[in-house]
Amino acid sequence: MTKPTNLSELLAPYPYFFKASGSDNGDILEFFNSITMDTKTMSLRYDRGADFFQFTKEQAKDSLIFIIRDDKNTIKGTASISFIPHFYQGKKEFFGYLGDLRISPTLSAKIRIHWKKCYSEIIENFQNLEEFRGVRYLYTAILDDNQSAMRSLLKNNDQLIYHHLTNYQTFNILQMKFFESFRKNKYLIEKTTLENISPFLYEQASGIGLKPYYSANNDSEIFRHLTAWQGFTKDSFYVVLDPQTKKVLATYAPWICQSKKLVIEKMNFRQRILSLFSPLLGIPSLQNKNAINVMYLTHLHFQNELTPKERELILCDILKTLLRQKKRSFHVISFFVFPEWEINHLPYMIEKTKAQFFQVMNKNQFNASDFINLEHMPPAFEIGIA
């Protein structure tokens, strides 16, 4: 049997599945706003604003959006694949990030079975499809508490391999604890420009593991962020310095994403209590069904030789600097924490979300030599576009 060489050929036998275009925007938004992600303690959804495709443009230069339409031409599912470059094993490689997987609970069993077959066929043939432009690896992230996704993807799929790469947590910082506000900063934090910290960032892209594609080349991801991310500029960066030697210890760039906002459909008990006291804490009011303004700590990188305790103290200084702003426009500060950082204690009010990072492969093309090797290093996975 001849293998498909493009998506038109692959999707031809599947009358319910389509590659999305701009004309589908309104229908996709209506569907997306109706689907929640249910965890053990709360119900969440993402608000993609007026243009569903804006966030995908910020996420990657090139991406594919797939939609499922039922017999009434109503959208019942979505999936996306964004093509993100990394330095891997010393050279530039494109990876496909699988995201935006949403399936309506009312999708018929017949179409659901066809969708799994179609999705598996895409994973099996992606290296031969012209739209994938040389992508060699696929990865995705799944929240531990997203029980429906875990069941659907990991337990009820006999065609795909979800190869575990690493665990990680999203730390959502609400406010500092009382006594932390009196502690003086240990490190020097200065606003800087991309030009000033480029050598440090390029150093982060070197070595083993899955690294960010930072370079002086025009196609560098860091230059793309400057043009693709709304409100993000070369002056958005901060540097953490040793106060004695002025050595660069860490970098970060706070950014509030406007094209993808989190909405809590049903708050848990702790969040309801916090909403009552938010005016006293200087936090914008947190309400059910209202969008949360999240400040992402993007481009967060630490000097490699730091100890876990030094990383903790640097994070404390960064967070305190942001939370001391007189006019606070954000509800939470979010960043990823990987096991290799060994960060165990931060004196802040924190909501932690556990998740796992997987490589996705088709069992028909399984080859152990194709496994991504992180080399016991945290992967370059940018929180601003996750």
N, C-alpha and C positions, 0 to 999 in steps of 0.2 A: 504494500500500500504506500502510495506517494505521500510524503510528509508535507504539510502546508508550509509555504514560504512567507506568507503574510497573513495579517489578521482577517482580511476579507475571505480568504480561503478557509481559514480555521473556523470562523463564525458562521459560514454558509449553512452547515447542517443544523444550526441552532437558531430557530426563528424568534426566540424570546430575548436574545442577548445582542447588545449593540455597543459599538464604540460611541461614547457620548460626544456631542458637539455643543456649541454655544446655544443653539436653539432649544436644548434640553434643560437649560439653566433653571427656569421656573419650576418645572416638574421635579427636578432633583432636589431643589431647596424645600419644596413642599413635603417630599418624602423624608428628607434628612431631619426636618424639624419634628417629624412624627415618631422618630425612632430614638429610644433611650438606651443607655448602657446601665444595666442594673448590677450594682455590687451588693455585698452583704449588708451594707449600712445606708446606702443612698442611691438615688437615681439621677443619672447625668445625661446630658446631650450636648452636642456642639452646635453653635449658631454660626453659620458661614456667611452672614450678612446678605447683601443683595446680589453678590456674584460668587457662586460656588467655585468657579475656576480661579479666582484671585489667589487663594491660599496655595493651590497647586503650582501656580507660577512662582510663588515665594519659596515653595518647598524645593523645586528643581526646575532647571531650564526646560526639560522635556518630561512629559508624563502622559499616561493613558488613563482615561476614565471609562469604566464599563458600567452599563446599566441593564437591569432586567425589567422588561415590560410584560404584563400579563395579557390575557385575551381581550381585556378592555382597554389596552394600551396605557395602563396605569403603571408607574414605576414601582417596583416591589423590591429592588435591591441595587446596591452599588458596590464597586470595588475600584481601587486605583493602583497604579504602578508608577512610581516616580523614579527617574534615572539619576542617581546621585554619584558623583565621582569621589573616589578615595585614593589615597596612596596605600597600596597593599603589596606586601613583599617587595617594597622598593620601587614600584612603578604605578602609574595611574591606571585604575580599573574602574569601570562603571558597575554599580550595584543597583538592583531594582528593589525599591522599598515598597512592600505591599501594605496598603492602608485603606482607610475608608470602607472597610468591609461591613456592610449593613444589609441584613435580610429581613424583610417584613415577616412577622409571625403568621400573617395570613397568606403567605405564598403557598400555592398548591404543592402537594407532594410530588406531582408529576414534574412541574417546572423546577422544583428544588433538586430533584435527582438529576435533571438535565444540566442544571447550573453547576453542580459538583463535578459532573463529567467534563463540562466545558472548561471550568477553572483548572481542573487537573491537566487537561490537554494543553492549556496555555503554559502551565508550569513545565510540562514535558517537552514542549517544542520551542520555548522562548529563545533558545540560542540560535534557532534556524529562522526566526521571524525577522523580516527586514526592519520592522518598527522598533525592535529592541537594540539595534545599532551596536552590537558587540557586547552586550551585557553578559557577564559570566556567572554572577551570583545573585540570588534573591534572598532578602531577609525581611522579617516583620517583628513587631512587638505586640505582646498580649498582656493585658492587666490580669494579675492573679485573681482578682475579685470578679472579673467579667466571666461569670460562670457559663453563660450561653456560648461565648466564643471558645472557651476552653473545651466544652463538650463537642461543639460542632467541628472544630479544627483538629483537636488532638486525639479525641476518643472515637469519633464517628467517621473517620476518613481512612479508607483502606488504600488510597492511591498516593497520598502525599507523605513525605517524611518531614517532620518538624524537628530539626536537629538543634538541641539546646546549645546556645553559645554562652550566655551569661545571665545572671539575675541583675536587676538594678532597682532602685527606688526613685520615685519623684518626691522630693521634699517640697511641700507647700508651706511657706513661712507666713504666719498670720501676724505675729507681734512678738517682740522680745519680752522675756520675763523681767520682773520688776528690778531685781538686783543687777541684771546685765546692763541696764541703762546707765548705771553709775561707773561701769568699768571703762577705763581709758583704752583707746586703740593701741595695740602693740606695734602695728605696722603703719607705714605711710601709704596713703591712697591718693592718687593724683589722676585727674582727667588728662587724657592724652589723645594722640591721633594714631591712625593706623600706621602711618609712616614710621612713627617712633617705636612701635612694638613689633613691626614686621619681622625683624630677626628672631625674636622670641617665638612668634607664631610659626615661622618656618621651621624652627627647631622642633616644635611640637609635631610637625608633619613628618619628621624623619624617624628612622628606626623601624623596629618590627611591629607587627600587629596591624590593626585596621585604623589608619590614620586619616585626619582631615586632608582634603586636597587644597592645601595652602601653598602658594608659590608666587613668584614674581611674574608668572605668565598671565596674559590677559584673560585666560579661561579659568583662573583660580576661583574657587568657590567664594572666597572672602571678598573678591571684587564683585562677584555676582550678587552677593548679599547687599552691597551698597546700592545697587540699582533696582533690585527686585523687592526688597523689604521696605514697606511703607514707613517713612519716618526714621529710617536707619541710615547713618552717614559715617564718614571717616572720623568724625569727632564724637562718635557714640562710645568710644572705648575708655576703659579705666585700667590703671596699672597698680599693682600692689608691690611696694618696694621695701627692702630691708632699710630701716631708718639710719643705720650706721654706714653700710657699704653702698646703698642705693642700687643694689642688685635687684633685677626683676624676679619676683617670686610667683606672681600670678597675674592673669588678665581676665577681664570680663567686660561685657557690654550689655547693659540693661535695655530691654526692648519690650514694648507692649504691642502684641500682634492684634491688629484690628480686623483681620479677615477671618479669624477663627476664634470664637470665644466660648468659654465653658458656661453652661447653664445648669444649675442644680434644680432639678424638677422636684426633688423631695429631700430636704435637709435631714441630716442625722441629729441626734440629741445635742451633741457638742456644738454643732454649727448653729442650732437654734438658740442655745445659751449665748454663744458669741454674738449673734445678731442683736440680742437685747443690749449688750454692753458695747457694741461697736462704736457708738458716738463718743463714749467716754475714753475709748482706747485710740481714738483718732483714725479709725478705719471706716471707709465708706460703707454705708448700710448694706448688709448682706440679706437678701430676701429670696424666698422661693420664686423660681421661674424668671429671675432677673439675671442678666449676663454678669459674669465675674470678670473684672479687669485683672489679668494676670501679667505681672512683670517677669519676663523670662531672663535668667542670667545666661545669656548666650556667650559663645566664645570663652567659656570658663575653662581655663587651663592653669595647671600648677607646674611649677618647676619640679623636675623629676626626682630630685634628691630630698624633697621635703619629707619629714616624718608625719605620721597620721595626726599627731598632736599639733604640729605646725599648720597642717591643712585646716584642722578644726578652728584654730585661732584666726587664721586668715579669713575663713568663711564668716566667723563671728564679726570681724571688723567690717567686711563687705556688707553684711546684712544690717548691722547697726547704722552704718553710714546711710543706707537707703531708707531705713525705717525712721530716721530722725528728720526726714524731710518735713517741712512745715505744712505744705499742701500735698497731701498724699492722694494720688489719683488711682491707685491700684488697691485691690483687696489682698492679694497674696503675691509673694515672690516664689518662683518655682525654678528648680534646677535638678539635674540628675545626680545621683550618688551611686557609684559603682563599688562593688566589694573590695577592689584593690585599693581604694582610698582609705578604708578602715576608719570611717567616720562614725563614731558611736554616740556622741553626746554633743548637742548644741542647746544652749540655754534659751530656747525660743518656743513659742507655741507652734507646733508643727502638725500638719496632716500629712501622713506618709502613704504613698500608693506604691505597692509592690508590683513589679512586672517582670517579664522574661523576654529575652531577645533570642529569636530563632532564625536559623537558616532554613529555607523551604526548598525541597527537592521532590522530584517525582520518583516513585519507586522503580519505574521502568527504566530510569536512567541513573539509578543509584551507583555512585562510585565514591568510595571512601577518600580517594585522593582529591575529590572536589570539595571536601569540607573546608569551611573557613577556619583558619587557625588564628585566634586572637593573641596567642603567645603570652597568655596570662596578663594582658594589658587591657585597660578599659577601652571599649570601642569608641571611635569618633562618631557620636550620634548626637546631632545638634538639637537641643530641646526646643528651640524656637520654631522648628519645622517638623516636629514629631507628630 
